[in-house]
Amino acid sequence: MPRPRSLLALVICAAVGCSGPATTFEAYRSKSADAAQEVVSQARTAILTAPLAGQDRLLSSAVAVQLEDAEKAAAKAVESFASVQPPDARADELRARILPLLQRASDAITRMRFAARREDMAAVLHVRSSLIEPADVLDRWAELAA
């Protein structure tokens, strides 16, 4: 029978969204691919939203909401992956390569939202260009790792 403390820890972990441990390199690689896929999805949303904003086909408030949703989802994926302890030295190296790309993409989405809230669509489009490269690299990684 589970101890009350163990059960409480499990409930707390589930409530705050703890990521499960990665006990092997393969499991860690899979978690990195999952995070990359989610961040790429949100980055592509932001990338597609920006030209519509620049062409006045979306209201700036709608752009800001769209980017805020993408920002939150990307940040959650980054945070979840960042919280997983790498199980070995190979996973440490993978983390050192992938986590900065995840963070860079997530940060670009955040900067796009800031610009949209300020109704600076030129800045939204400018930041969009800095999002394409990390999204492409992460997309390739997710395909290879899956």
Backbone as JSON, one array per atom type, in Angstrom:
{
  "sequence": "MPRPRSLLALVICAAVGCSGPATTFEAYRSKSADAAQEVVSQARTAILTAPLAGQDRLLSSAVAVQLEDAEKAAAKAVESFASVQPPDARADELRARILPLLQRASDAITRMRFAARREDMAAVLHVRSSLIEPADVLDRWAELAA",
  "N": [[0.84, -1.19, 0.0], [0.6, 2.24, -0.88], [2.48, 4.8, 0.66], [1.28, 7.65, 2.49], [2.86, 9.99, 2.17], [4.3, 9.47, -0.18], [2.23, 9.29, -2.01], [1.23, 11.88, -1.8], [3.42, 13.35, -2.79], [3.42, 12.45, -5.42], [0.96, 13.44, -6.33], [1.4, 16.21, -6.06], [3.52, 16.55, -7.82], [2.28, 15.87, -10.25], [0.39, 17.89, -10.35], [1.91, 20.23, -10.66], [3.12, 19.79, -13.01], [5.44, 18.21, -13.39], [8.09, 16.74, -15.16], [8.64, 13.43, -16.24], [11.35, 11.26, -15.26], [14.3, 10.74, -17.24], [15.76, 7.89, -17.88], [17.49, 6.72, -19.63], [19.65, 7.39, -22.45], [18.22, 7.28, -24.83], [15.57, 7.72, -23.99], [15.85, 10.31, -23.06], [16.58, 11.62, -25.41], [14.22, 11.28, -26.81], [12.51, 12.88, -25.28], [13.67, 15.34, -25.82], [13.1, 15.56, -28.52], [10.3, 15.66, -28.45], [9.94, 18.12, -27.1], [11.15, 19.8, -28.96], [9.44, 19.46, -31.17], [7.07, 20.61, -30.19], [7.87, 23.28, -29.69], [8.62, 24.02, -32.28], [6.13, 23.85, -33.55], [4.77, 25.96, -32.28], [6.45, 28.05, -32.99], [6.12, 28.06, -35.76], [3.46, 28.84, -35.88], [3.71, 31.47, -34.93], [5.39, 32.49, -36.92], [3.74, 32.31, -39.17], [1.71, 34.03, -38.41], [2.83, 36.58, -38.32], [3.23, 37.79, -41.01], [0.57, 38.19, -41.72], [-0.2, 40.05, -39.87], [1.49, 42.12, -40.61], [0.39, 42.79, -43.05], [-1.93, 43.95, -42.38], [-4.07, 42.21, -42.06], [-4.94, 41.02, -39.84], [-6.17, 42.07, -36.7], [-4.24, 44.0, -34.41], [-4.61, 43.3, -31.76], [-5.6, 40.7, -31.97], [-3.4, 39.46, -33.08], [-1.59, 39.72, -30.97], [-2.82, 38.1, -29.02], [-2.75, 35.6, -30.3], [0.02, 35.26, -30.46], [0.64, 35.29, -27.76], [-0.55, 32.91, -26.86], [1.02, 31.08, -28.3], [3.49, 31.69, -27.21], [3.17, 30.92, -24.49], [2.77, 28.13, -24.72], [5.16, 27.32, -25.96], [7.04, 28.13, -24.03], [6.29, 26.48, -21.92], [6.97, 23.96, -22.97], [9.75, 24.25, -23.2], [10.45, 24.67, -20.52], [9.63, 22.25, -19.4], [11.33, 20.38, -20.69], [13.81, 21.39, -19.86], [13.75, 20.79, -17.18], [14.29, 18.11, -16.97], [16.59, 15.79, -15.88], [19.64, 15.06, -17.37], [20.63, 11.74, -18.2], [23.21, 10.82, -18.67], [26.59, 11.45, -19.94], [26.44, 11.79, -22.75], [23.82, 12.67, -23.01], [24.07, 15.06, -21.62], [25.58, 16.52, -23.47], [23.76, 16.62, -25.59], [21.72, 18.13, -24.4], [23.12, 20.54, -24.08], [23.28, 21.35, -26.7], [20.61, 21.43, -27.68], [18.85, 22.73, -25.82], [19.56, 25.57, -25.76], [18.67, 26.32, -28.34], [15.92, 25.8, -28.17], [15.27, 27.66, -26.2], [16.0, 30.03, -27.49], [14.19, 30.15, -29.64], [11.77, 30.25, -28.22], [12.13, 32.66, -26.84], [12.17, 34.45, -28.98], [9.52, 34.31, -29.86], [8.31, 35.46, -27.64], [9.38, 38.07, -27.8], [8.18, 38.84, -30.18], [5.53, 38.96, -29.37], [5.68, 41.06, -27.52], [6.25, 43.19, -29.26], [3.93, 43.14, -30.83], [1.99, 43.82, -28.92], [2.7, 46.42, -28.56], [1.87, 47.39, -30.88], [3.65, 47.45, -32.98], [4.18, 46.5, -35.83], [6.2, 46.31, -37.71], [8.4, 45.61, -36.16], [7.5, 43.13, -35.26], [7.62, 41.66, -37.64], [10.36, 41.85, -38.1], [11.49, 40.48, -35.89], [10.4, 38.02, -36.42], [11.98, 37.07, -38.51], [14.26, 36.28, -37.16], [13.41, 34.03, -35.94], [13.03, 31.98, -37.71], [15.36, 30.43, -38.41], [16.21, 29.0, -35.93], [13.87, 27.53, -35.61], [13.81, 25.95, -37.92], [16.14, 24.39, -37.55], [15.49, 23.04, -35.18], [13.26, 21.64, -36.11], [14.4, 19.89, -37.98], [15.96, 18.4, -36.17], [13.96, 17.22, -34.57], [12.75, 15.54, -36.44], [14.88, 13.79, -37.02], [15.38, 12.66, -34.51], [13.04, 11.39, -33.86]],
  "CA": [[0.0, 0.0, 0.0], [1.43, 3.43, -0.96], [2.54, 5.67, 1.83], [0.64, 8.94, 2.24], [3.83, 10.96, 1.67], [4.59, 9.14, -1.57], [1.05, 9.66, -2.77], [1.19, 13.33, -1.82], [4.46, 13.8, -3.71], [2.96, 12.14, -6.76], [-0.11, 14.38, -6.65], [2.01, 17.53, -6.22], [4.28, 16.52, -9.06], [1.31, 15.89, -11.36], [-0.28, 19.18, -10.35], [2.79, 21.29, -11.15], [3.59, 19.42, -14.34], [6.78, 17.65, -13.41], [8.39, 15.83, -16.26], [9.17, 12.18, -15.74], [12.79, 11.14, -15.45], [14.82, 10.04, -18.42], [16.76, 6.98, -17.32], [18.41, 6.32, -20.69], [19.88, 8.41, -23.46], [17.12, 7.21, -25.8], [14.42, 8.4, -23.4], [16.16, 11.74, -23.03], [16.5, 12.08, -26.79], [12.8, 11.34, -27.14], [11.96, 14.07, -24.63], [14.16, 16.5, -26.55], [12.34, 15.62, -29.78], [8.95, 16.13, -28.1], [10.03, 19.56, -26.83], [11.45, 20.47, -30.23], [8.22, 19.47, -31.99], [6.12, 21.59, -29.64], [8.39, 24.62, -29.92], [8.51, 24.27, -33.72], [4.73, 24.12, -33.84], [4.45, 27.31, -31.82], [7.23, 28.98, -33.81], [5.46, 28.14, -37.08], [2.27, 29.66, -35.68], [4.16, 32.86, -34.87], [5.93, 32.84, -38.23], [2.6, 32.51, -40.08], [0.91, 35.15, -37.93], [3.51, 37.86, -38.55], [2.9, 38.46, -42.28], [-0.83, 38.63, -41.7], [-0.21, 41.29, -39.1], [2.15, 43.14, -41.42], [-0.49, 43.16, -44.17], [-3.16, 44.44, -41.75], [-5.14, 41.23, -42.25], [-5.36, 40.67, -38.49], [-6.08, 43.17, -35.75], [-3.06, 43.84, -33.55], [-5.0, 42.58, -30.54], [-5.68, 39.27, -32.32], [-2.02, 39.01, -33.24], [-1.01, 39.61, -29.63], [-3.4, 36.92, -28.37], [-2.19, 34.43, -30.98], [1.42, 35.13, -30.05], [0.66, 34.96, -26.33], [-0.82, 31.48, -26.76], [2.22, 30.39, -28.79], [4.54, 31.94, -26.21], [2.93, 30.09, -23.3], [2.98, 26.72, -25.05], [6.59, 27.12, -26.19], [7.73, 28.25, -22.74], [5.99, 25.26, -21.15], [7.77, 22.87, -23.53], [11.14, 24.5, -22.83], [10.57, 24.44, -19.08], [9.49, 20.82, -19.15], [12.56, 19.71, -21.1], [14.9, 21.88, -19.02], [13.67, 20.19, -15.84], [14.68, 16.7, -17.02], [18.02, 15.59, -15.65], [20.26, 14.17, -18.35], [21.07, 10.53, -17.52], [24.62, 10.49, -18.91], [27.37, 12.5, -20.6], [25.88, 12.03, -24.09], [22.62, 13.48, -22.83], [24.55, 16.4, -21.28], [25.96, 17.16, -24.73], [22.51, 16.89, -26.31], [21.09, 19.26, -23.7], [23.9, 21.74, -24.37], [22.99, 21.76, -28.09], [19.18, 21.63, -27.97], [18.17, 23.68, -24.93], [19.68, 26.97, -26.22], [17.8, 26.53, -29.51], [14.55, 25.87, -27.66], [15.14, 28.94, -25.51], [16.09, 31.11, -28.49], [12.91, 30.2, -30.35], [10.75, 30.71, -27.28], [12.37, 34.08, -26.59], [11.76, 35.22, -30.17], [8.06, 34.4, -29.82], [8.0, 36.45, -26.61], [9.68, 39.39, -28.34], [7.14, 39.15, -31.17], [4.34, 39.36, -28.62], [5.93, 42.41, -27.0], [6.1, 44.13, -30.38], [2.51, 43.18, -31.21], [1.27, 44.59, -27.89], [3.03, 47.82, -28.8], [1.36, 47.65, -32.23], [4.81, 47.7, -33.83], [4.17, 45.35, -36.74], [7.52, 46.2, -38.34], [9.24, 44.85, -35.24], [7.01, 41.75, -35.3], [8.19, 41.06, -38.83], [11.81, 41.77, -37.92], [11.79, 39.38, -34.96], [10.01, 36.8, -37.13], [13.12, 36.59, -39.3], [15.21, 35.62, -36.26], [12.78, 32.8, -35.46], [13.01, 30.96, -38.77], [16.52, 29.53, -38.34], [16.13, 28.01, -34.85], [12.72, 26.64, -35.86], [14.23, 24.97, -38.94], [17.11, 23.47, -36.94], [14.73, 22.18, -34.25], [12.42, 20.77, -36.92], [15.27, 18.82, -38.48], [16.32, 17.57, -35.03], [12.79, 16.43, -34.18], [12.6, 14.48, -37.44], [15.97, 12.81, -36.85], [15.3, 12.01, -33.21], [11.78, 10.65, -33.71]],
  "C": [[0.88, 1.25, 0.0], [1.38, 4.24, 0.31], [1.88, 7.0, 1.5], [1.61, 9.99, 1.69], [4.14, 10.72, 0.2], [3.44, 9.55, -2.46], [0.95, 11.17, -2.89], [2.23, 13.89, -2.79], [4.04, 13.57, -5.15], [1.89, 13.13, -7.21], [0.46, 15.78, -6.89], [2.77, 17.6, -7.54], [3.35, 16.6, -10.28], [0.67, 17.26, -11.48], [0.6, 20.29, -10.92], [3.43, 20.94, -12.48], [5.01, 18.92, -14.4], [6.93, 16.69, -14.59], [8.99, 14.57, -15.67], [10.66, 12.09, -16.02], [13.13, 10.44, -16.77], [15.97, 9.17, -17.92], [17.76, 6.48, -18.35], [18.59, 7.48, -21.66], [18.72, 8.44, -24.45], [15.88, 7.92, -25.27], [14.63, 9.91, -23.37], [16.06, 12.34, -24.43], [15.04, 12.22, -27.23], [12.14, 12.58, -26.52], [12.42, 15.34, -25.34], [13.4, 16.67, -27.87], [10.92, 16.12, -29.53], [8.95, 17.65, -27.86], [10.28, 20.33, -28.12], [10.2, 20.55, -31.1], [7.23, 20.52, -31.5], [6.6, 23.02, -29.91], [8.31, 24.97, -31.41], [7.07, 24.59, -34.09], [4.35, 25.54, -33.46], [5.21, 28.37, -32.62], [6.58, 29.16, -35.18], [4.17, 28.97, -36.98], [2.66, 31.14, -35.67], [4.65, 33.34, -36.23], [4.8, 33.12, -39.22], [1.75, 33.72, -39.69], [1.52, 36.5, -38.33], [3.17, 38.51, -39.89], [1.45, 38.94, -42.34], [-0.97, 39.94, -40.93], [0.39, 42.42, -39.92], [1.31, 43.63, -42.58], [-1.83, 43.7, -43.67], [-4.34, 43.51, -42.0], [-5.63, 40.68, -40.92], [-5.24, 41.92, -37.62], [-4.89, 42.93, -34.84], [-3.4, 43.11, -32.26], [-5.11, 41.08, -30.79], [-4.29, 38.68, -32.5], [-1.38, 38.78, -31.87], [-1.54, 38.37, -28.9], [-2.84, 35.64, -28.98], [-0.76, 34.18, -30.53], [1.54, 34.79, -28.57], [0.4, 33.47, -26.12], [0.39, 30.66, -27.2], [3.36, 30.52, -27.78], [4.38, 31.01, -25.0], [3.22, 28.62, -23.59], [4.46, 26.42, -25.28], [7.36, 27.16, -24.87], [7.5, 27.01, -21.88], [6.83, 24.09, -21.65], [9.24, 23.02, -23.14], [11.35, 24.19, -21.36], [10.51, 22.95, -18.75], [10.77, 20.08, -19.52], [13.72, 20.12, -20.19], [14.91, 21.23, -17.64], [14.1, 18.73, -15.81], [16.18, 16.59, -16.85], [18.59, 14.64, -16.7], [20.84, 12.94, -17.64], [22.56, 10.2, -17.69], [25.31, 11.64, -19.66], [26.87, 12.8, -22.01], [24.65, 12.93, -24.0], [22.99, 14.91, -22.41], [24.9, 17.18, -22.54], [24.72, 17.52, -25.55], [21.8, 18.1, -25.71], [21.79, 20.56, -24.05], [23.64, 22.24, -25.79], [21.54, 22.18, -28.27], [18.53, 22.71, -27.1], [18.36, 25.14, -25.37], [18.81, 27.28, -27.44], [16.34, 26.65, -29.09], [14.31, 27.24, -27.01], [15.16, 30.11, -26.48], [14.78, 31.26, -29.25], [11.81, 30.74, -29.44], [10.9, 32.2, -27.0], [11.94, 34.93, -27.78], [10.24, 35.36, -30.21], [7.63, 35.45, -28.78], [8.26, 37.87, -27.13], [8.68, 39.8, -29.41], [5.87, 39.62, -30.46], [4.5, 40.77, -28.07], [5.69, 43.44, -28.1], [4.64, 44.25, -30.81], [1.7, 43.98, -30.2], [1.53, 46.09, -28.05], [2.54, 48.3, -30.16], [2.49, 48.06, -33.18], [4.97, 46.5, -34.77], [5.48, 45.21, -37.51], [8.46, 45.39, -37.46], [8.8, 43.39, -35.18], [7.63, 41.03, -36.48], [9.71, 40.9, -38.72], [12.18, 40.59, -37.02], [11.44, 38.04, -35.6], [11.2, 36.21, -37.88], [14.16, 35.88, -38.42], [14.67, 34.3, -35.71], [12.88, 31.66, -36.47], [14.14, 29.96, -38.62], [16.45, 28.55, -37.17], [14.95, 27.04, -35.04], [13.09, 25.56, -36.88], [15.19, 23.93, -38.35], [16.38, 22.5, -35.99], [13.83, 21.21, -35.01], [13.23, 19.6, -37.47], [15.64, 17.86, -37.35], [15.14, 16.66, -34.64], [12.56, 15.28, -35.15], [13.66, 13.39, -37.26], [15.81, 12.0, -35.57], [14.06, 11.14, -33.05], [11.9, 9.22, -34.21]]
}
